[in-house]
Amino acid sequence: MTNVKIDGGDLHPFFHPAARYISPAEVLNDIELSTPEKRIILSSWASDMYAVESCPGMREVPGMGHAVKLADILAALRQLDRDDDDDPPSGGGVPMRLRRPWAAAQRRAL
């Protein structure tokens, strides 16, 4: 059997982000974190694992000391999506028609 430390004292802050952050806005405003790191923290907070049983729209993250609104977490994740420069451009423009050799041959035959 493996001995596993469950106190989390030596774990990376991503596993216990509440030790450093008290709101989704603080995560977004931390210039030391990359966008993927922010996404990891916020996504972990949004997990149903932290849902408040009597209020599913709230999350109780261990060590935070207060509940956080799921709507605030999701809004922060959407903000990351808007700010992410690596995303492909949104759809639009002229649709492209694929060439069909058999259709061209039929037009020539007419």
N, CA, C and O atoms as a MOPAC input file, in Angstrom:
PM7 MOZYME 1SCF
protein

 N      0.83800 1    -1.18000 1     0.00000 1
 C      0.00000 1     0.00000 1     0.00000 1
 C      0.88100 1     1.24000 1     0.00000 1
 O      1.92900 1     1.26400 1     0.64500 1
 N      0.45700 1     2.26500 1    -0.72000 1
 C      1.22200 1     3.49900 1    -0.82300 1
 C      0.79500 1     4.47600 1     0.26200 1
 O     -0.39400 1     4.63300 1     0.54000 1
 N      1.76900 1     5.12300 1     0.86400 1
 C      1.46700 1     6.16500 1     1.84100 1
 C      1.26900 1     7.47700 1     1.10300 1
 O      2.17500 1     7.95500 1     0.42000 1
 N      0.10100 1     8.05100 1     1.23800 1
 C     -0.23300 1     9.28900 1     0.54200 1
 C     -0.49300 1    10.37100 1     1.56800 1
 O     -1.24100 1    10.16500 1     2.52300 1
 N      0.13500 1    11.54200 1     1.36700 1
 C     -0.12200 1    12.67900 1     2.25100 1
 C     -1.40000 1    13.35400 1     1.77400 1
 O     -1.49800 1    13.74700 1     0.61200 1
 N     -2.36500 1    13.48900 1     2.65000 1
 C     -3.61500 1    14.11400 1     2.24700 1
 C     -3.75300 1    15.54100 1     2.76200 1
 O     -4.75000 1    16.20500 1     2.47800 1
 N     -2.76100 1    16.02200 1     3.51900 1
 C     -2.86700 1    17.38400 1     4.03600 1
 C     -2.59500 1    18.42900 1     2.97600 1
 O     -2.98500 1    19.58500 1     3.13900 1
 N     -1.93000 1    18.04800 1     1.88500 1
 C     -1.69800 1    18.96300 1     0.78700 1
 C     -0.63200 1    19.99600 1     1.03500 1
 O     -0.49600 1    20.92600 1     0.24000 1
 N      0.13600 1    19.87700 1     2.10500 1
 C      1.13000 1    20.88100 1     2.43000 1
 C      2.19000 1    21.07000 1     1.37000 1
 O      2.65300 1    22.19000 1     1.15500 1
 N      2.58800 1    20.00000 1     0.70100 1
 C      3.63800 1    20.09600 1    -0.30100 1
 C      3.10600 1    20.17300 1    -1.72600 1
 O      3.89000 1    20.19200 1    -2.67400 1
 N      1.79500 1    20.21600 1    -1.89000 1
 C      1.23200 1    20.24000 1    -3.23300 1
 C      1.36700 1    21.61400 1    -3.86300 1
 O      1.42800 1    22.63200 1    -3.17300 1
 N      1.41000 1    21.62400 1    -5.17700 1
 C      1.46800 1    22.86600 1    -5.94300 1
 C      0.21700 1    23.69300 1    -5.65100 1
 O     -0.83400 1    23.11700 1    -5.37200 1
 N      0.29600 1    25.02900 1    -5.70600 1
 C     -0.86700 1    25.87800 1    -5.39900 1
 C     -2.08600 1    25.60100 1    -6.27100 1
 O     -3.20300 1    25.93000 1    -5.87200 1
 N     -1.90500 1    25.00200 1    -7.45500 1
 C     -3.05900 1    24.71000 1    -8.30200 1
 C     -4.01300 1    23.74200 1    -7.61800 1
 O     -5.21800 1    23.77500 1    -7.86800 1
 N     -3.48000 1    22.87700 1    -6.75400 1
 C     -4.31600 1    21.90200 1    -6.09000 1
 C     -5.03600 1    22.50200 1    -4.88800 1
 O     -6.05900 1    21.97200 1    -4.45600 1
 N     -4.52200 1    23.58400 1    -4.35100 1
 C     -5.17400 1    24.30300 1    -3.25800 1
 C     -5.05500 1    25.80300 1    -3.52500 1
 O     -4.41400 1    26.52300 1    -2.76000 1
 N     -5.67500 1    26.27600 1    -4.61400 1
 C     -5.53000 1    27.68700 1    -4.98300 1
 C     -6.14200 1    28.64400 1    -3.98000 1
 O     -5.78500 1    29.82200 1    -3.95800 1
 N     -7.05500 1    28.16500 1    -3.15000 1
 C     -7.67500 1    29.06600 1    -2.18200 1
 C     -6.67600 1    29.57400 1    -1.16500 1
 O     -6.91900 1    30.58100 1    -0.50000 1
 N     -5.55900 1    28.88800 1    -1.03900 1
 C     -4.53800 1    29.33900 1    -0.10200 1
 C     -3.98500 1    30.69300 1    -0.52500 1
 O     -3.42000 1    31.41800 1     0.29400 1
 N     -4.14300 1    31.03500 1    -1.79800 1
 C     -3.58900 1    32.28500 1    -2.29200 1
 C     -4.64800 1    33.24300 1    -2.83300 1
 O     -4.47100 1    34.45900 1    -2.75100 1
 N     -5.73500 1    32.72600 1    -3.38100 1
 C     -6.75100 1    33.56100 1    -4.03600 1
 C     -8.07400 1    33.48300 1    -3.28800 1
 O     -8.44300 1    32.42800 1    -2.77300 1
 N     -8.78600 1    34.60800 1    -3.23200 1
 C    -10.07400 1    34.61000 1    -2.54400 1
 C    -11.24300 1    34.87500 1    -3.48300 1
 O    -12.39700 1    34.85300 1    -3.05600 1
 N    -10.95500 1    35.12700 1    -4.76400 1
 C    -12.04100 1    35.36500 1    -5.71000 1
 C    -11.56800 1    35.06900 1    -7.13100 1
 O    -10.36700 1    35.06500 1    -7.40100 1
 N    -12.51300 1    34.82200 1    -8.03700 1
 C    -12.14300 1    34.62400 1    -9.43900 1
 C    -11.42200 1    35.84400 1   -10.02400 1
 O    -10.53200 1    35.69700 1   -10.86100 1
 N    -11.80300 1    37.02900 1    -9.58900 1
 C    -11.15600 1    38.24600 1   -10.09300 1
 C     -9.67500 1    38.27800 1    -9.72300 1
 O     -8.84700 1    38.72500 1   -10.51800 1
 N     -9.34000 1    37.81200 1    -8.53300 1
 C     -7.93100 1    37.77500 1    -8.13000 1
 C     -7.12900 1    36.82100 1    -9.00800 1
 O     -5.97200 1    37.09000 1    -9.33200 1
 N     -7.74500 1    35.70800 1    -9.38900 1
 C     -7.07100 1    34.76400 1   -10.27700 1
 C     -6.82100 1    35.43500 1   -11.63000 1
 O     -5.72000 1    35.35300 1   -12.17300 1
 N     -7.84900 1    36.10000 1   -12.17100 1
 C     -7.70900 1    36.77600 1   -13.46500 1
 C     -6.64000 1    37.86100 1   -13.43700 1
 O     -5.92700 1    38.05300 1   -14.42200 1
 N     -6.52300 1    38.56500 1   -12.32800 1
 C     -5.61000 1    39.70700 1   -12.23700 1
 C     -4.17900 1    39.34300 1   -11.86300 1
 O     -3.31300 1    40.21800 1   -11.82800 1
 N     -3.91300 1    38.07000 1   -11.58300 1
 C     -2.56100 1    37.65400 1   -11.20900 1
 C     -1.68900 1    37.58900 1   -12.46600 1
 O     -1.87400 1    36.71400 1   -13.31100 1
 N     -0.74100 1    38.52100 1   -12.58200 1
 C      0.10200 1    38.59100 1   -13.78100 1
 C      1.16900 1    37.49500 1   -13.81700 1
 O      1.80400 1    37.27800 1   -14.84900 1
 N      1.36400 1    36.80600 1   -12.69200 1
 C      2.35300 1    35.72600 1   -12.65400 1
 C      1.81400 1    34.42800 1   -13.25400 1
 O      2.58800 1    33.52100 1   -13.55800 1
 N      0.49800 1    34.33000 1   -13.42500 1
 C     -0.11100 1    33.12200 1   -13.96300 1
 C     -0.32500 1    33.24300 1   -15.46900 1
 O     -0.68700 1    34.30700 1   -15.97200 1
 N     -0.10000 1    32.15500 1   -16.17200 1
 C     -0.42600 1    32.11500 1   -17.60000 1
 C     -1.92700 1    31.86200 1   -17.74400 1
 O     -2.59700 1    31.49900 1   -16.77700 1
 N     -2.44300 1    32.05200 1   -18.94300 1
 C     -3.86200 1    31.79600 1   -19.18700 1
 C     -4.22700 1    30.34600 1   -18.88500 1
 O     -5.24800 1    30.10900 1   -18.24000 1
 N     -3.43000 1    29.35700 1   -19.32900 1
 C     -3.78700 1    27.97300 1   -18.97500 1
 C     -3.78200 1    27.71700 1   -17.46700 1
 O     -4.61100 1    26.95400 1   -16.97000 1
 N     -2.86600 1    28.34000 1   -16.73900 1
 C     -2.83200 1    28.17100 1   -15.28700 1
 C     -4.08200 1    28.76600 1   -14.63900 1
 O     -4.65300 1    28.17200 1   -13.72500 1
 N     -4.50100 1    29.92700 1   -15.10800 1
 C     -5.72400 1    30.54500 1   -14.59300 1
 C     -6.92700 1    29.65200 1   -14.88000 1
 O     -7.81200 1    29.48400 1   -14.04200 1
 N     -6.93700 1    29.08600 1   -16.08100 1
 C     -8.03800 1    28.20600 1   -16.47800 1
 C     -8.09000 1    26.96000 1   -15.57900 1
 O     -9.17500 1    26.50000 1   -15.22200 1
 N     -6.93700 1    26.42200 1   -15.21900 1
 C     -6.87700 1    25.25000 1   -14.34000 1
 C     -7.49800 1    25.57500 1   -12.98100 1
 O     -8.31700 1    24.81500 1   -12.46500 1
 N     -7.10400 1    26.69700 1   -12.41600 1
 C     -7.60900 1    27.07700 1   -11.09500 1
 C     -9.10900 1    27.31200 1   -11.14100 1
 O     -9.84800 1    26.76800 1   -10.32100 1
 N     -9.56200 1    28.11200 1   -12.08600 1
 C    -10.98300 1    28.44500 1   -12.16300 1
 C    -11.83200 1    27.21500 1   -12.47100 1
 O    -12.92300 1    27.05300 1   -11.92500 1
 N    -11.32900 1    26.35700 1   -13.34400 1
 C    -12.07800 1    25.13500 1   -13.67400 1
 C    -12.19500 1    24.22600 1   -12.46400 1
 O    -13.23100 1    23.59600 1   -12.25300 1
 N    -11.13100 1    24.15400 1   -11.66700 1
 C    -11.20700 1    23.32000 1   -10.46600 1
 C    -12.24300 1    23.88300 1    -9.50200 1
 O    -12.97000 1    23.12400 1    -8.86000 1
 N    -12.31800 1    25.19500 1    -9.39700 1
 C    -13.31000 1    25.81300 1    -8.51900 1
 C    -14.72400 1    25.53700 1    -9.01500 1
 O    -15.63700 1    25.36100 1    -8.20800 1
 N    -14.91700 1    25.49800 1   -10.32600 1
 C    -16.25300 1    25.30200 1   -10.89400 1
 C    -16.73100 1    23.85800 1   -10.75100 1
 O    -17.91000 1    23.56900 1   -10.95600 1
 N    -15.83800 1    22.97200 1   -10.40700 1
 C    -16.16400 1    21.55200 1   -10.30100 1
 C    -17.33500 1    21.31500 1    -9.34600 1
 O    -17.47000 1    21.98600 1    -8.32300 1
 N    -18.17300 1    20.34800 1    -9.70400 1
 C    -19.28000 1    19.96600 1    -8.83200 1
 C    -18.79400 1    19.39600 1    -7.50300 1
 O    -19.55700 1    19.30800 1    -6.54100 1
 N    -17.53600 1    19.01600 1    -7.45800 1
 C    -16.95800 1    18.49000 1    -6.22900 1
 C    -17.08000 1    19.51800 1    -5.09400 1
 O    -17.18400 1    19.14300 1    -3.92700 1
 N    -17.06700 1    20.81400 1    -5.43800 1
 C    -17.13000 1    21.86800 1    -4.43400 1
 C    -18.52300 1    22.48200 1    -4.30900 1
 O    -18.69100 1    23.48500 1    -3.61500 1
 N    -19.52200 1    21.89800 1    -4.96800 1
 C    -20.87400 1    22.45700 1    -4.92400 1
 C    -21.42700 1    22.40800 1    -3.49900 1
 O    -21.22600 1    21.43900 1    -2.76600 1
 N    -22.11700 1    23.46500 1    -3.13700 1
 C    -22.79600 1    23.52100 1    -1.84600 1
 C    -24.08100 1    22.71900 1    -2.00200 1
 O    -24.88200 1    22.99500 1    -2.89600 1
 N    -24.28200 1    21.73600 1    -1.14500 1
 C    -25.40300 1    20.80400 1    -1.29400 1
 C    -26.75300 1    21.50800 1    -1.37500 1
 O    -27.58000 1    21.15100 1    -2.21400 1
 N    -26.98500 1    22.48100 1    -0.53700 1
 C    -28.28000 1    23.15100 1    -0.50600 1
 C    -28.38300 1    24.29900 1    -1.50900 1
 O    -29.45500 1    24.87900 1    -1.68200 1
 N    -27.28000 1    24.62600 1    -2.16300 1
 C    -27.26300 1    25.75200 1    -3.10500 1
 C    -26.29200 1    25.44000 1    -4.23700 1
 O    -25.12500 1    25.82400 1    -4.16400 1
 N    -26.75200 1    24.74600 1    -5.29300 1
 C    -25.84700 1    24.28900 1    -6.34600 1
 C    -25.16300 1    25.41200 1    -7.13700 1
 O    -24.21000 1    25.15300 1    -7.87200 1
 N    -25.62600 1    26.62400 1    -6.99800 1
 C    -25.00400 1    27.75400 1    -7.68500 1
 C    -23.82600 1    28.34200 1    -6.93300 1
 O    -23.25400 1    29.34700 1    -7.35300 1
 N    -23.46200 1    27.72000 1    -5.82500 1
 C    -22.34600 1    28.19300 1    -5.01100 1
 C    -21.29200 1    27.09900 1    -4.91400 1
 O    -21.60200 1    25.91200 1    -5.01300 1
 N    -20.04600 1    27.51100 1    -4.72100 1
 C    -18.94700 1    26.57000 1    -4.54500 1
 C    -18.21600 1    26.90700 1    -3.25500 1
 O    -17.90700 1    28.06800 1    -2.98900 1
 N    -17.94000 1    25.87800 1    -2.45300 1
 C    -17.16800 1    26.01300 1    -1.22600 1
 C    -15.82700 1    25.34200 1    -1.43700 1
 O    -15.71500 1    24.12000 1    -1.34600 1
 N    -14.81200 1    26.13700 1    -1.71600 1
 C    -13.47100 1    25.61600 1    -1.96800 1
 C    -12.75400 1    25.51400 1    -0.63100 1
 O    -12.71700 1    26.48300 1     0.12700 1
 N    -12.17400 1    24.33000 1    -0.32800 1
 C    -11.48900 1    24.15700 1     0.95500 1
 C    -10.40500 1    25.21500 1     1.17000 1
 O     -9.61300 1    25.49600 1     0.27100 1
 N    -10.38100 1    25.78900 1     2.35800 1
 C     -9.37500 1    26.76700 1     2.71200 1
 C     -9.74300 1    28.19200 1     2.36700 1
 O     -9.03900 1    29.12400 1     2.75500 1
 N    -10.83900 1    28.38000 1     1.64000 1
 C    -11.20200 1    29.73000 1     1.23300 1
 C    -11.95200 1    30.47100 1     2.33300 1
 O    -11.79400 1    31.68300 1     2.47400 1
 N    -12.75600 1    29.77300 1     3.10400 1
 C    -13.44800 1    30.41700 1     4.21000 1
 C    -14.78000 1    31.03800 1     3.84500 1
 O    -15.51200 1    31.48200 1     4.73000 1
 N    -15.11300 1    31.08200 1     2.57600 1
 C    -16.41400 1    31.59600 1     2.15100 1
 C    -16.79500 1    30.93400 1     0.82600 1
 O    -15.94300 1    30.41800 1     0.10300 1
 N    -18.08500 1    30.96200 1     0.53200 1
 C    -18.57200 1    30.36600 1    -0.71100 1
 C    -18.40200 1    31.36800 1    -1.85600 1
 O    -18.43200 1    32.58100 1    -1.65100 1
 N    -18.22600 1    30.83400 1    -3.05300 1
 C    -18.06200 1    31.65400 1    -4.25300 1
 C    -19.18700 1    31.30500 1    -5.21300 1
 O    -19.54400 1    30.13600 1    -5.35400 1
 N    -19.74600 1    32.30600 1    -5.87000 1
 C    -20.80900 1    32.05700 1    -6.83600 1
 C    -20.24800 1    31.37200 1    -8.07700 1
 O    -19.23400 1    31.79800 1    -8.63000 1
 N    -20.92000 1    30.30800 1    -8.50600 1
 C    -20.53300 1    29.61600 1    -9.73200 1
 C    -20.59700 1    30.57400 1   -10.91600 1
 O    -19.76300 1    30.49400 1   -11.81900 1
 N    -21.56900 1    31.47300 1   -10.92500 1
 C    -21.69900 1    32.44100 1   -12.01900 1
 C    -20.45300 1    33.31600 1   -12.13200 1
 O    -20.03600 1    33.65600 1   -13.23900 1
 N    -19.85700 1    33.68400 1   -11.00300 1
 C    -18.64000 1    34.50100 1   -11.02300 1
 C    -17.45700 1    33.71500 1   -11.59500 1
 O    -16.63300 1    34.25600 1   -12.33300 1
 N    -17.39300 1    32.43900 1   -11.24300 1
 C    -16.30900 1    31.59200 1   -11.76100 1
 C    -16.45300 1    31.42800 1   -13.26800 1
 O    -15.47600 1    31.55000 1   -14.00600 1
 N    -17.67700 1    31.14900 1   -13.72600 1
 C    -17.91200 1    30.96400 1   -15.16000 1
 C    -17.68100 1    32.26000 1   -15.93500 1
 O    -17.19300 1    32.22800 1   -17.06400 1
 N    -18.02800 1    33.39400 1   -15.33700 1
 C    -17.77400 1    34.68900 1   -15.98200 1
 C    -16.27500 1    34.91200 1   -16.14800 1
 O    -15.83400 1    35.43300 1   -17.17300 1
 N    -15.50000 1    34.52600 1   -15.15800 1
 C    -14.03700 1    34.66300 1   -15.24400 1
 C    -13.48200 1    33.75800 1   -16.33900 1
 O    -12.58300 1    34.15900 1   -17.07800 1
 N    -14.00900 1    32.54300 1   -16.44900 1
 C    -13.57000 1    31.64300 1   -17.52900 1
 C    -13.92500 1    32.21000 1   -18.90300 1
 O    -13.13800 1    32.10400 1   -19.84300 1
 N    -15.10800 1    32.81000 1   -19.01800 1
 C    -15.48400 1    33.45300 1   -20.29800 1
 C    -14.55000 1    34.61400 1   -20.62100 1
 O    -14.18700 1    34.82000 1   -21.77900 1
 N    -14.16300 1    35.37300 1   -19.59400 1
 C    -13.22300 1    36.48300 1   -19.79600 1
 C    -11.89800 1    35.95900 1   -20.34200 1
 O    -11.30800 1    36.56700 1   -21.23400 1
 N    -11.43200 1    34.83000 1   -19.80800 1
 C    -10.20600 1    34.22400 1   -20.32400 1
 C    -10.36500 1    33.85100 1   -21.79400 1
 O     -9.44700 1    34.03700 1   -22.59200 1
 N    -11.53800 1    33.32400 1   -22.14700 1
 C    -11.79200 1    32.95400 1   -23.53800 1
 C    -11.74600 1    34.17600 1   -24.44700 1
 O    -11.22400 1    34.10600 1   -25.55900 1
 N    -12.28800 1    35.28800 1   -23.98000 1
 C    -12.28000 1    36.52000 1   -24.79600 1
 C    -10.87000 1    37.08400 1   -24.93100 1
 O    -10.51000 1    37.62900 1   -25.97500 1
 N    -10.07800 1    36.95300 1   -23.87900 1
 C     -8.73400 1    37.52400 1   -23.87100 1
 C     -7.69000 1    36.63400 1   -24.53200 1
 O     -6.57900 1    37.08400 1   -24.81400 1
 N     -8.03300 1    35.39000 1   -24.77900 1
 C     -7.07700 1    34.42700 1   -25.31900 1
 C     -6.78200 1    34.73900 1   -26.78000 1
 O     -7.65700 1    34.59600 1   -27.63400 1
 N     -5.56000 1    35.16300 1   -27.07200 1
 C     -5.16400 1    35.54200 1   -28.43200 1
 C     -4.92400 1    34.33900 1   -29.32400 1
 O     -4.86500 1    34.48600 1   -30.54500 1
 N     -4.78300 1    33.15400 1   -28.74900 1
 C     -4.48100 1    31.97100 1   -29.53300 1
 C     -5.71700 1    31.32900 1   -30.14800 1
 O     -5.60400 1    30.38700 1   -30.93300 1
 N     -6.88700 1    31.82800 1   -29.79800 1
 C     -8.10100 1    31.25000 1   -30.35700 1
 C     -8.19900 1    31.56100 1   -31.84800 1
 O     -7.79400 1    32.63800 1   -32.28400 1
 N     -8.73400 1    30.62800 1   -32.63000 1
 C     -8.93000 1    30.90800 1   -34.04500 1
 C    -10.00200 1    31.97700 1   -34.22100 1
 O    -10.84700 1    32.15400 1   -33.34400 1
 N     -9.97900 1    32.68100 1   -35.33000 1
 C    -10.99100 1    33.70900 1   -35.53900 1
 C    -12.38000 1    33.08000 1   -35.59300 1
 O    -12.53800 1    31.92000 1   -35.97300 1
 N    -13.37700 1    33.86500 1   -35.20800 1
 C    -14.73700 1    33.35200 1   -35.21900 1
 C    -15.18400 1    33.10100 1   -36.66100 1
 O    -14.64000 1    33.66800 1   -37.60800 1
 N    -16.18100 1    32.24400 1   -36.79500 1
 C    -16.69100 1    31.87300 1   -38.12000 1
 C    -17.28200 1    33.06400 1   -38.85400 1
 O    -17.60100 1    34.09200 1   -38.25700 1
 N    -17.41500 1    32.90700 1   -40.10700 1
 C    -17.98500 1    33.97500 1   -40.92700 1
 C    -17.32900 1    33.97200 1   -42.28600 1
 O    -16.48000 1    33.13000 1   -42.57700 1
 N    -17.71700 1    34.89200 1   -43.09400 1
 C    -17.12200 1    34.96400 1   -44.41600 1
 C    -17.92300 1    34.17600 1   -45.43300 1
 O    -19.03600 1    33.72400 1   -45.16200 1
 N    -17.34300 1    34.02200 1   -46.59500 1
 C    -18.01900 1    33.36300 1   -47.70900 1
 C    -17.83500 1    31.85600 1   -47.59800 1
 O    -16.71300 1    31.38000 1   -47.42900 1
 N    -18.93200 1    31.09500 1   -47.69300 1
 C    -18.77500 1    29.65200 1   -47.65600 1
 C    -18.04100 1    29.16000 1   -48.89600 1
 O    -18.18800 1    29.72400 1   -49.98000 1
 N    -17.26600 1    28.12700 1   -48.73300 1
 C    -16.48600 1    27.59000 1   -49.84200 1
 C    -17.22100 1    26.40300 1   -50.44500 1
 O    -17.68100 1    25.52100 1   -49.72000 1
 N    -17.33000 1    26.37700 1   -51.74000 1
 C    -17.98300 1    25.26900 1   -52.42500 1
 C    -16.91700 1    24.29700 1   -52.91000 1
 O    -15.95700 1    24.69300 1   -53.57100 1
 N    -17.09200 1    23.03600 1   -52.58300 1
 C    -16.14200 1    22.02600 1   -53.01900 1
 C    -16.36900 1    21.70100 1   -54.49200 1
 O    -17.50400 1    21.68100 1   -54.96900 1
 N    -15.29200 1    21.45300 1   -55.19200 1
 C    -15.39000 1    21.10200 1   -56.60900 1
 C    -15.82300 1    19.64600 1   -56.74100 1
 O    -15.32700 1    18.76600 1   -56.03700 1
 N    -16.73600 1    19.41900 1   -57.63300 1
 C    -17.19100 1    18.06000 1   -57.91200 1
 C    -16.96200 1    17.79100 1   -59.39300 1
 O    -17.69200 1    18.32400 1   -60.22800 1
 N    -15.96800 1    16.97700 1   -59.74200 1
 C    -15.65100 1    16.73200 1   -61.16000 1
 C    -16.84400 1    16.19400 1   -61.93700 1
 O    -17.03000 1    16.54700 1   -63.10100 1
 N    -17.64600 1    15.35500 1   -61.31700 1
 C    -18.78100 1    14.79600 1   -62.04600 1
 C    -19.82500 1    15.85200 1   -62.37400 1
 O    -20.50200 1    15.74200 1   -63.39700 1
 N    -19.97700 1    16.88700 1   -61.52400 1
 C    -20.94400 1    17.94700 1   -61.79200 1
 C    -20.45000 1    18.80600 1   -62.95800 1
 O    -21.23900 1    19.22600 1   -63.80400 1
 N    -19.15500 1    19.06000 1   -62.99700 1
 C    -18.59300 1    19.84500 1   -64.11900 1
 C    -18.76300 1    19.09300 1   -65.42500 1
 O    -19.04100 1    19.70800 1   -66.45400 1
 N    -18.60300 1    17.79100 1   -65.40800 1
 C    -18.76200 1    16.98300 1   -66.62000 1
 C    -20.20000 1    17.01200 1   -67.08600 1
 O    -20.43900 1    17.02700 1   -68.29400 1
 N    -21.16400 1    17.02100 1   -66.19300 1
 C    -22.57200 1    17.07900 1   -66.56000 1
 C    -22.90900 1    18.42500 1   -67.21500 1
 O    -23.68600 1    18.47200 1   -68.16800 1
 N    -22.33600 1    19.49800 1   -66.71400 1
 C    -22.59500 1    20.83700 1   -67.30500 1
 C    -22.03300 1    20.91700 1   -68.70500 1
 O    -22.65400 1    21.51100 1   -69.58800 1
 N    -20.87400 1    20.33300 1   -68.92600 1
 C    -20.27000 1    20.36300 1   -70.26000 1
 C    -21.09800 1    19.55300 1   -71.25100 1
 O    -21.14100 1    19.88200 1   -72.43600 1
 N    -21.74800 1    18.50500 1   -70.77900 1
 C    -22.52900 1    17.63100 1   -71.66300 1
 C    -23.82500 1    18.31500 1   -72.11900 1
 O    -24.39200 1    17.93100 1   -73.14200 1
 N    -24.29200 1    19.30200 1   -71.38900 1
 C    -25.54300 1    19.97700 1   -71.75700 1
 C    -25.31400 1    20.91800 1   -72.84500 1
 O    -26.24800 1    21.58200 1   -73.29400 1

